[in-house]
């Protein structure tokens, strides 16, 4: 799905994956525990940085703003993820990161 949205991102865009047990734990613990949120962000930083690099080169939005948007998206994703949907947590956070980054626009000069 991400490949279709952004054909410039290589096929192995994300080496982060979570087991169903880890997904369940993320949904239960991360919204309540700041340390767990930090660990989740640390785990997902590689994909945030990859997307930020790609989007910064395509859009001209500053890299640091894109990283901040990506980190916020990871935390929001953990709070909003619904396991009943036919989507893995990894795909869900990837989609939310890109949505968050694409909502930023380069200011007109």
C-alpha positions, 0 to 999 in steps of 0.5 A: 500500500505504501509502495502505491502511495509513494513509488520512490520508496524502495520495497523494503521501506520498513524493517519494523514489524510487530507480532499480534501479541506485541500489537495487543500490548502496544494498544493496551500499554502505550496510551498509558505509559510514557516510557512505553511511548518512548520505546515505540518511537525509538523502534519506529524512528527508522521509518520516520526518518526514511519517510521524512527524507523522501518527503523533504526532498519531494516537498521542500518541507524542512526535515525536522518538521517532518520528523516531528510530525512523524513522531506525533503520528506514531504516538497517535497511531498507538492510541487509535489503532483498532485490531479489528481492522484487517491491517497490521500495526506496521502498515497502520503507522506507516499510513499515519506517518505519511498522512501526517507528513503530507498535511504539512505544506511548504509555505508560499514565498 
